[in-house]
């Protein structure tokens, strides 16, 4: 049986926790930051858990993590 290729885009976006859930970074923090409040940017810093509806597809894209 051949090895399964890891989806490199997904591997760069998601990291797996010890409990098996995936964490992801928030969007909207790349550019046009002057109009966004400090509070909004601060809350975008923290990693979020991937939504449970997306975990199955993330696990399929990153089989060896």
C-alpha positions in Angstrom: 0.0 0.0 0.0 1.6 3.4 -1.0 2.0 6.2 1.4 -0.6 9.0 1.4 0.6 12.4 0.5 0.1 15.2 3.0 -1.8 18.3 1.7 1.0 20.9 2.2 -1.5 23.8 2.4 -3.4 22.1 5.2 -0.1 21.1 7.0 0.9 24.8 7.1 -2.5 26.0 8.4 -3.5 23.4 11.0 -1.6 21.8 13.9 -2.9 18.8 15.8 -3.2 18.9 19.6 -2.6 15.9 21.9 -6.3 15.4 22.3 -6.7 15.0 18.5 -8.4 18.3 17.8 -6.8 20.8 15.4 -5.9 24.4 16.0 -5.9 27.1 13.4 -5.0 30.8 13.3 -7.6 33.5 12.7 -7.8 35.3 9.4 -7.9 39.1 8.8 -4.6 39.9 10.3 -2.4 40.3 7.3 -2.9 43.9 6.0 -5.2 46.9 6.3 -4.6 46.8 10.1 -4.9 50.6 10.7 -8.7 50.6 10.6 -9.0 47.6 12.9 -9.2 48.2 16.7 -6.5 47.0 19.0 -9.0 44.8 20.8 -10.0 43.2 17.5 -6.4 42.5 16.5 -5.6 41.2 20.0 -8.4 38.7 19.8 -7.3 37.5 16.4 -3.9 36.6 17.8 -5.1 33.6 19.8 -5.4 30.2 18.0 -8.9 28.8 17.7 -10.1 25.2 17.5 -11.1 24.0 14.1 -14.8 23.6 13.8 -15.9 20.0 14.4 -17.5 19.8 10.9 -14.1 20.4 9.4 -12.0 18.0 11.5 -12.8 14.9 9.4 -11.5 16.6 6.2 -8.4 18.0 8.1 -7.6 14.6 9.4 -7.8 13.2 5.9 -5.5 15.9 4.5 -2.9 15.5 7.3 -2.7 11.7 7.8 0.6 11.5 9.6 0.5 14.3 12.2 
